[in-house]
Amino acid sequence: MTDQDAQEILDSDLWARGLSDKLEKVKKGSQHLSIYRVPSKLRKVKHDAYNPRVVSIGPLHRNNNPNLLAMKEHKWRYMLLIFQQTDSVINTIECLQKCTNAFYGSGKYPLNKKVRESYAVDLTNIKEHDLAEMMLVDGCFILQLFLKNHQSCDQANDPIFSSAWMLPTLRHDLTLLENQIPFFILEELYRIIRPHIVKYTPPDSVATLALKFFQPMYQQEITRDTDTAGCKHLLLHLCNNFFPPSLGHIIEMGGPAKPSNQQAIKEGTDTEDSQHLLHLLHNFFRPSLSQAASKKKKNKFKYCASDLYDIGVQFEIGSADGQLLSINFNHGAIKIPPLFIDDTTDSLFRNLIAFEQCHLKSSHHITSYVIVMKSLIRSKEDIKLLKKKGIIHENFAGGKYYVDFESILDHINLKHFCFGKLCDDVNEYSKSSKFHHWHRFKAFWMVRLKRYMKSLYVTYFSSPWSFIAFLAAAVVFGLTVTQTHYAIHPR
């Protein structure tokens, strides 16, 4: 073998090892990947739905918007406040030192490396110290925000809590896909800081604090601490664990069983594989037990809500315990849990759907829910009906909900549809004879009776004068009948 041949073999071996090292690095990095850029095709539909309004969290919106600079001072002030909850200056310094060592110490987890692996963007332009400072400041800001919200006291002099619009806006900003930090940062900081808090006894987990902070968004009370093992970011973690997967989800999608929503909240929420705040919220929304697999798997209803109602399908309020995706169809009635809508709901759904489009391991249950609701709501009449039935609750007037809902699914690719059996059952029921099902027969004629009564009221009793005229006509008619009777049958 010549020296040239030996050199070529050596070069080939080094090249192969280099490829192997790169592939191994990609493999390890993809295990933590959870925070993505919103696809440009989704951002074009509604750009503002994915951008923070008052605060930038993490590196993706860093220094992008001058309107976010004002919150930087509050971040540092909140960081100071959380360290000042110790009983002495020595403990404050010790607590701060432990937090910085978590990023640079020789501990078990190299946090800075894991942070870089959590983002689906290149962060090589951010220096190690700058990234560590960003995670520390943003993490302390979020924790102090959650702690102050949990205490519900001593907030009068805080500009964040004394402003009527600031907290809802912060909830909006902390539920954006691009505005996240890895959940293990919050957990590690809270693990270090919590034992040093002496003014009151905080909850055991970050998830409990987060759930209470986001509670106005989903109208659900949290009564006990929740487990946060393995969660990766706040929003997705909140969703994953507030509405845990049910048997129906498992049947159609495949996967291990988990406890029901109510049990998960009260006895400790399983947070395995959750990654950040959006992750925490994402898995809250899961299909209910009734959403089993379907052979046909239609991905929409044949008729809209008002048309279904006309042919005898009833709409009732479903479970109000937080299981938003627990939509069921039994005995001719579609039971839908109440949906509370404000000016952040549209953005929340868009970011959850954007996460489902980006994250390979994510099921498309939020996308499926929006598809189902969109197929029910095709006009303002459908909105009025669902409002009347107590299913939709809007905090603002007009048909804005319908307009926004119409565009949420633009440029969306559906991987799994979770409500195939529901749509098939309703479609099959709606095309059968109305006299075949007693429930449909009764509902069909009750709808028409109500409609005739309403038409009668509008025609004859819409004003006081028409009502008085009707009474006068009734009196005259009665007197005429009486007079005729006595004329035919005199005493």
C-alpha positions as CSV (number, residue, x, y, z in Angstrom):
1,M,0.0,0.0,0.0
2,T,1.4,3.3,-1.0
3,D,1.6,6.4,1.2
4,Q,-1.0,8.1,-1.1
5,D,-3.4,5.1,-0.6
6,A,-2.9,5.2,3.2
7,Q,-3.5,9.0,3.3
8,E,-6.7,8.6,1.3
9,I,-8.0,5.9,3.7
10,L,-7.1,8.1,6.6
11,D,-8.8,11.1,5.1
12,S,-11.9,8.9,4.3
13,D,-12.0,7.6,7.9
14,L,-11.7,11.2,9.3
15,W,-14.5,12.3,7.0
16,A,-16.7,9.4,8.0
17,R,-16.0,10.2,11.7
18,G,-16.8,13.8,11.1
19,L,-20.1,12.9,9.5
20,S,-20.9,10.6,12.4
21,D,-20.1,13.3,15.0
22,K,-22.4,15.7,13.2
23,L,-25.2,13.2,12.9
24,E,-24.9,12.4,16.6
25,K,-25.0,16.1,17.5
26,V,-28.1,16.6,15.4
27,K,-29.7,13.5,17.0
28,K,-29.0,14.8,20.6
29,G,-30.1,18.3,19.7
30,S,-33.4,17.2,18.2
31,Q,-34.4,15.6,21.5
32,H,-34.8,19.0,23.2
33,L,-36.1,20.9,20.1
34,S,-39.4,22.6,21.0
35,I,-39.4,26.3,20.3
36,Y,-39.8,27.2,16.7
37,R,-40.2,30.1,14.3
38,V,-43.8,30.5,13.1
39,P,-44.0,29.4,9.4
40,S,-44.0,32.4,7.1
41,K,-47.2,31.2,5.4
42,L,-49.1,31.3,8.7
43,R,-47.6,34.6,9.8
44,K,-48.8,36.3,6.5
45,V,-52.4,35.4,7.4
46,K,-52.3,37.4,10.6
47,H,-48.9,38.8,11.5
48,D,-49.9,40.4,14.9
49,A,-51.2,37.1,16.3
50,Y,-47.6,35.8,16.7
51,N,-45.8,39.0,18.0
52,P,-45.5,40.0,21.6
53,R,-47.2,43.3,22.6
54,V,-45.3,44.4,25.8
55,V,-42.6,41.9,26.7
56,S,-40.0,39.8,24.9
57,I,-39.1,36.4,26.3
58,G,-36.1,34.5,25.0
59,P,-33.9,35.4,22.0
60,L,-36.3,35.3,19.0
61,H,-37.8,38.8,19.6
62,R,-34.8,40.3,21.3
63,N,-34.4,44.0,20.3
64,N,-36.8,43.5,17.4
65,N,-39.5,45.9,18.6
66,P,-38.9,49.2,20.4
67,N,-42.2,48.9,22.1
68,L,-40.8,46.0,24.1
69,L,-37.9,47.9,25.6
70,A,-39.9,49.5,28.4
71,M,-40.4,46.1,30.0
72,K,-36.7,45.5,30.4
73,E,-36.6,47.7,33.5
74,H,-39.5,45.7,35.0
75,K,-37.6,42.5,34.3
76,W,-34.6,43.6,36.3
77,R,-36.8,45.0,39.1
78,Y,-38.7,41.7,39.3
79,M,-35.4,39.8,39.4
80,L,-34.3,42.0,42.3
81,L,-37.6,41.4,44.1
82,I,-37.5,37.7,43.8
83,F,-34.0,37.5,45.4
84,Q,-35.0,40.0,48.1
85,Q,-37.6,37.5,49.5
86,T,-34.8,35.9,51.5
87,D,-34.3,36.7,55.2
88,S,-30.8,38.2,54.8
89,V,-28.3,39.7,52.4
90,I,-26.1,36.7,52.7
91,N,-28.9,34.3,51.6
92,T,-29.7,36.7,48.7
93,I,-26.1,36.5,47.5
94,E,-26.0,32.8,48.0
95,C,-29.2,32.3,46.1
96,L,-28.0,34.4,43.2
97,Q,-24.7,32.6,43.1
98,K,-26.5,29.2,42.9
99,C,-28.6,30.5,40.0
100,T,-25.5,31.6,38.0
101,N,-23.7,28.4,38.8
102,A,-26.6,26.5,37.2
103,F,-25.5,27.9,33.9
104,Y,-21.7,27.8,34.4
105,G,-21.1,25.3,37.2
106,S,-20.0,21.7,36.8
107,G,-23.4,20.4,37.6
108,K,-25.3,17.5,36.0
109,Y,-27.1,19.6,33.4
110,P,-25.2,22.1,31.1
111,L,-28.1,24.5,30.9
112,N,-26.7,26.8,28.2
113,K,-26.1,23.8,25.9
114,K,-29.7,22.5,26.4
115,V,-31.1,26.0,25.9
116,R,-29.4,26.2,22.5
117,E,-30.8,22.8,21.6
118,S,-34.3,23.8,22.5
119,Y,-34.6,26.5,19.7
120,A,-35.1,25.7,16.1
121,V,-32.9,28.6,15.1
122,D,-29.2,29.2,15.1
123,L,-28.1,31.0,18.3
124,T,-24.4,31.0,17.6
125,N,-24.4,34.8,17.3
126,I,-25.4,35.1,21.0
127,K,-22.5,34.7,23.4
128,E,-22.6,32.3,26.4
129,H,-22.8,35.1,29.0
130,D,-25.5,37.0,27.1
131,L,-27.6,33.8,26.7
132,A,-27.2,32.9,30.4
133,E,-28.1,36.5,31.5
134,M,-31.2,36.4,29.2
135,M,-32.4,33.1,30.6
136,L,-31.8,34.2,34.2
137,V,-33.5,37.6,33.9
138,D,-36.5,36.3,31.8
139,G,-36.8,33.2,34.1
140,C,-36.8,35.3,37.3
141,F,-39.3,37.8,35.7
142,I,-41.7,35.0,34.9
143,L,-41.4,33.4,38.3
144,Q,-41.8,36.7,40.2
145,L,-44.8,37.5,38.0
146,F,-46.4,34.1,38.9
147,L,-45.6,34.4,42.6
148,K,-47.1,37.9,42.9
149,N,-50.2,36.7,41.1
150,H,-50.4,33.7,43.4
151,Q,-50.1,35.9,46.6
152,S,-52.7,38.4,45.4
153,C,-51.5,41.0,47.9
154,D,-49.1,43.9,48.0
155,Q,-49.8,44.8,44.4
156,A,-51.1,48.3,44.6
157,N,-47.8,50.0,43.9
158,D,-46.9,47.6,41.1
159,P,-47.5,49.1,37.7
160,I,-48.0,45.7,36.2
161,F,-50.8,44.6,38.6
162,S,-52.3,48.1,39.0
163,S,-53.0,48.4,35.3
164,A,-56.2,46.9,34.0
165,W,-54.8,45.9,30.6
166,M,-51.2,44.8,31.5
167,L,-52.0,41.3,33.0
168,P,-54.2,40.2,30.0
169,T,-51.5,41.4,27.7
170,L,-48.8,39.5,29.5
171,R,-50.9,36.4,29.4
172,H,-51.1,36.9,25.6
173,D,-47.4,37.4,25.3
174,L,-46.4,34.4,27.4
175,T,-48.6,32.1,25.2
176,L,-46.8,32.9,21.9
177,L,-44.8,30.1,20.3
178,E,-41.8,32.3,19.5
179,N,-41.8,34.0,22.9
180,Q,-40.7,31.1,25.1
181,I,-37.9,29.9,27.3
182,P,-37.4,26.2,28.1
183,F,-39.4,25.0,31.1
184,F,-36.3,23.4,32.7
185,I,-34.9,26.9,33.2
186,L,-38.0,27.9,35.2
187,E,-37.8,24.6,37.2
188,E,-34.2,24.9,38.0
189,L,-34.5,28.5,39.1
190,Y,-37.5,27.8,41.2
191,R,-35.8,24.8,42.8
192,I,-33.0,27.1,43.9
193,I,-35.1,30.1,44.9
194,R,-38.1,28.5,46.6
195,P,-36.2,27.3,49.8
196,H,-35.0,30.9,50.3
197,I,-38.5,32.5,50.2
198,V,-39.4,33.2,53.8
199,K,-42.3,35.7,53.6
200,Y,-44.8,33.0,52.7
201,T,-44.9,29.3,51.6
202,P,-45.1,29.1,47.8
203,P,-46.5,26.1,45.9
204,D,-44.3,23.1,45.2
205,S,-44.3,23.4,41.4
206,V,-44.0,26.0,38.7
207,A,-46.9,24.4,36.9
208,T,-49.2,25.3,39.8
209,L,-48.1,28.9,39.7
210,A,-48.5,29.0,35.9
211,L,-51.9,27.4,35.9
212,K,-53.3,30.0,38.3
213,F,-51.8,32.8,36.3
214,F,-53.4,31.5,33.0
215,Q,-56.6,30.6,34.8
216,P,-58.6,33.5,33.3
217,M,-57.9,32.2,29.8
218,Y,-59.5,28.8,30.4
219,Q,-61.9,29.5,33.4
220,Q,-60.7,26.6,35.5
221,E,-59.7,26.5,39.2
222,I,-56.5,24.7,40.2
223,T,-56.7,23.3,43.8
224,R,-53.5,21.3,44.2
225,D,-49.9,21.3,43.1
226,T,-49.0,19.7,39.8
227,D,-46.0,17.6,38.8
228,T,-43.7,19.2,36.2
229,A,-41.3,16.3,35.5
230,G,-40.0,16.5,31.9
231,C,-41.9,19.6,30.8
232,K,-40.2,21.7,28.2
233,H,-42.0,25.0,27.9
234,L,-44.9,26.8,29.6
235,L,-47.7,27.2,27.1
236,L,-47.4,23.7,25.6
237,H,-47.0,22.2,29.0
238,L,-50.1,23.9,30.3
239,C,-52.2,22.7,27.4
240,N,-50.8,19.1,27.6
241,N,-51.6,18.6,31.2
242,F,-54.7,20.6,31.9
243,F,-56.6,18.6,29.3
244,P,-54.8,15.2,29.4
245,P,-55.4,12.6,26.7
246,S,-58.4,10.3,26.9
247,L,-59.1,6.8,25.7
248,G,-60.7,8.2,22.5
249,H,-57.5,10.1,21.7
250,I,-55.5,6.9,22.3
251,I,-57.8,4.8,20.1
252,E,-57.5,7.2,17.1
253,M,-53.9,8.4,17.6
254,G,-52.2,5.6,19.5
255,G,-50.2,6.0,22.7
256,P,-50.3,5.3,26.4
257,A,-53.2,6.0,28.6
258,K,-53.3,8.9,31.1
259,P,-55.8,9.9,33.7
260,S,-58.8,12.0,33.1
261,N,-58.6,15.8,33.3
262,Q,-60.2,16.2,36.7
263,Q,-58.1,13.5,38.3
264,A,-54.9,15.0,36.7
265,I,-55.6,18.4,38.1
266,K,-56.5,17.3,41.6
267,E,-54.0,14.6,42.1
268,G,-51.0,15.9,40.3
269,T,-50.6,16.6,36.6
270,D,-48.3,14.3,34.6
271,T,-46.0,16.6,32.6
272,E,-43.8,14.1,30.8
273,D,-42.4,15.3,27.5
274,S,-43.7,18.9,28.0
275,Q,-41.3,21.5,27.0
276,H,-42.4,25.1,27.6
277,L,-45.4,27.3,28.5
278,L,-47.0,26.8,25.1
279,H,-46.4,23.1,25.4
280,L,-48.0,23.2,28.9
281,L,-51.2,24.8,27.5
282,H,-51.2,22.7,24.3
283,N,-51.8,19.4,26.0
284,F,-54.6,20.8,28.1
285,F,-56.9,20.5,25.0
286,R,-57.5,16.8,24.3
287,P,-60.4,14.9,22.8
288,S,-62.8,13.2,25.1
289,L,-63.6,9.5,25.6
290,S,-66.2,9.4,22.9
291,Q,-63.8,10.3,20.1
292,A,-63.0,6.8,19.1
293,A,-61.7,5.8,15.7
294,S,-64.0,6.0,12.7
295,K,-63.8,4.1,9.4
296,K,-65.1,7.0,7.4
297,K,-63.5,9.8,9.3
298,K,-65.2,12.8,7.9
299,N,-63.4,16.0,8.8
300,K,-66.4,18.3,9.1
301,F,-70.2,18.3,9.6
302,K,-72.4,18.2,6.6
303,Y,-74.6,21.0,7.9
304,C,-73.9,24.1,10.0
305,A,-75.2,24.6,13.5
306,S,-78.4,26.4,12.5
307,D,-79.3,23.9,9.8
308,L,-78.6,21.0,12.2
309,Y,-80.9,22.7,14.7
310,D,-83.6,23.0,12.1
311,I,-83.7,19.3,11.3
312,G,-83.9,18.3,15.0
313,V,-80.3,18.2,16.3
314,Q,-80.0,19.8,19.7
315,F,-77.1,21.7,21.1
316,E,-76.3,21.5,24.9
317,I,-73.6,22.7,27.2
318,G,-71.1,20.0,27.7
319,S,-68.6,19.5,30.6
320,A,-67.5,22.8,32.1
321,D,-64.6,21.3,34.0
322,G,-62.0,22.5,31.6
323,Q,-62.1,19.7,29.0
324,L,-62.6,22.0,26.1
325,L,-62.3,19.2,23.5
326,S,-64.9,16.9,25.2
327,I,-67.5,17.2,22.4
328,N,-70.0,14.4,22.5
329,F,-73.1,13.4,20.5
330,N,-75.8,11.3,22.3
331,H,-79.5,10.9,21.8
332,G,-79.7,13.6,19.1
333,A,-77.8,16.3,21.1
334,I,-74.3,17.6,20.5
335,K,-72.8,18.6,23.8
336,I,-70.0,21.2,23.5
337,P,-68.1,22.6,26.6
338,P,-68.4,26.4,26.9
339,L,-65.8,28.4,25.1
340,F,-64.9,31.8,26.6
341,I,-63.6,34.2,24.0
342,D,-61.7,37.5,24.4
343,D,-59.2,39.4,22.3
344,T,-56.4,36.8,23.1
345,T,-58.3,33.6,22.1
346,D,-57.7,33.9,18.4
347,S,-54.0,34.4,19.0
348,L,-53.9,31.5,21.5
349,F,-55.5,29.1,19.0
350,R,-53.2,30.3,16.2
351,N,-50.0,29.7,18.2
352,L,-51.2,26.3,19.4
353,I,-51.9,25.3,15.8
354,A,-48.6,26.7,14.7
355,F,-46.9,24.5,17.2
356,E,-48.8,21.5,15.9
357,Q,-47.6,22.3,12.4
358,C,-43.9,22.6,13.5
359,H,-43.6,19.8,16.2
360,L,-43.4,16.4,14.7
361,K,-44.5,14.6,17.9
362,S,-47.6,16.7,18.3
363,S,-51.0,15.4,17.6
364,H,-53.4,17.8,15.8
365,H,-56.2,17.9,18.4
366,I,-56.3,21.8,18.5
367,T,-56.5,21.9,14.7
368,S,-59.2,19.3,14.8
369,Y,-61.2,21.3,17.3
370,V,-61.0,24.4,15.2
371,I,-62.1,22.4,12.1
372,V,-65.1,21.1,14.0
373,M,-66.1,24.6,15.3
374,K,-65.6,26.1,11.9
375,S,-67.8,23.6,10.2
376,L,-70.5,24.5,12.8
377,I,-70.1,28.2,12.5
378,R,-70.6,29.4,8.9
379,S,-72.8,32.5,9.5
380,K,-73.8,34.9,12.2
381,E,-77.0,32.9,12.7
382,D,-74.8,30.0,13.9
383,I,-73.0,32.3,16.4
384,K,-76.4,33.5,17.7
385,L,-77.6,30.0,18.2
386,L,-74.5,28.8,20.1
387,K,-74.5,32.0,22.2
388,K,-78.2,31.4,23.0
389,K,-77.3,27.8,24.1
390,G,-74.6,29.1,26.4
391,I,-71.8,27.4,24.4
392,I,-70.0,30.6,23.2
393,H,-69.3,33.4,25.6
394,E,-67.8,36.6,24.0
395,N,-66.2,39.5,25.8
396,F,-66.6,41.7,22.8
397,A,-69.4,42.5,20.5
398,G,-70.0,41.9,16.9
399,G,-69.1,39.0,14.5
400,K,-65.3,39.3,14.9
401,Y,-65.1,35.8,16.3
402,Y,-66.6,34.4,13.1
403,V,-64.3,36.4,10.8
404,D,-61.2,35.4,12.8
405,F,-62.3,31.8,13.0
406,E,-62.7,31.7,9.2
407,S,-59.0,32.4,8.6
408,I,-57.3,30.4,11.4
409,L,-57.1,27.3,9.2
410,D,-55.5,29.0,6.1
411,H,-52.4,27.2,4.9
412,I,-52.8,24.4,7.6
413,N,-52.0,20.8,6.8
414,L,-53.9,18.3,8.9
415,K,-52.0,15.2,10.1
416,H,-54.6,13.6,12.4
417,F,-58.3,14.4,12.8
418,C,-59.6,13.6,16.3
419,F,-63.3,14.0,15.7
420,G,-63.9,11.6,12.8
421,K,-66.5,9.5,14.6
422,L,-68.3,12.6,16.0
423,C,-68.8,14.0,12.5
424,D,-69.8,10.6,11.0
425,D,-72.4,10.1,13.8
426,V,-73.9,13.5,13.4
427,N,-73.9,13.3,9.6
428,E,-75.6,9.9,9.6
429,Y,-78.2,11.1,12.1
430,S,-79.0,14.2,10.2
431,K,-79.7,12.4,6.9
432,S,-82.0,9.7,8.5
433,S,-85.8,10.1,8.5
434,K,-86.9,12.6,11.2
435,F,-89.5,10.1,12.3
436,H,-87.0,7.3,12.8
437,H,-85.6,8.8,16.0
438,W,-88.0,9.8,18.8
439,H,-85.5,12.4,20.1
440,R,-85.2,14.0,16.6
441,F,-88.9,13.9,16.0
442,K,-89.6,15.7,19.3
443,A,-86.8,18.2,18.7
444,F,-87.9,18.8,15.2
445,W,-91.4,19.8,16.2
446,M,-90.3,21.7,19.3
447,V,-88.1,23.9,17.1
448,R,-91.0,24.6,14.7
449,L,-93.4,25.3,17.6
450,K,-91.0,27.8,19.1
451,R,-90.5,29.4,15.6
452,Y,-94.3,29.7,15.1
453,M,-94.7,31.2,18.6
454,K,-92.0,33.7,17.8
455,S,-93.5,34.6,14.5
456,L,-96.9,35.1,16.2
457,Y,-95.3,37.3,18.8
458,V,-93.5,39.4,16.2
459,T,-96.6,39.8,14.1
460,Y,-99.2,40.5,16.7
461,F,-97.4,41.5,20.0
462,S,-94.3,43.3,18.9
463,S,-95.7,46.7,20.2
464,P,-98.1,47.7,23.0
465,W,-100.6,49.0,20.5
466,S,-100.7,45.7,18.6
467,F,-101.2,43.8,21.9
468,I,-104.0,46.2,23.0
469,A,-105.6,45.8,19.6
470,F,-105.4,42.0,20.0
471,L,-107.1,42.2,23.4
472,A,-109.8,44.5,22.0
473,A,-110.4,42.1,19.1
474,A,-110.6,39.2,21.5
475,V,-113.1,41.0,23.7
476,V,-115.2,42.0,20.7
477,F,-115.1,38.4,19.5
478,G,-116.1,37.1,22.9
479,L,-119.0,39.4,23.1
480,T,-120.1,38.6,19.6
481,V,-120.0,34.8,20.4
482,T,-122.0,35.4,23.6
483,Q,-124.6,37.5,21.8
484,T,-125.0,35.0,19.1
485,H,-125.4,32.2,21.6
486,Y,-128.2,34.0,23.5
487,A,-129.8,35.0,20.2
488,I,-130.1,31.3,19.2
489,H,-130.9,30.0,22.7
490,P,-132.9,32.7,24.5
491,R,-133.7,32.2,28.1
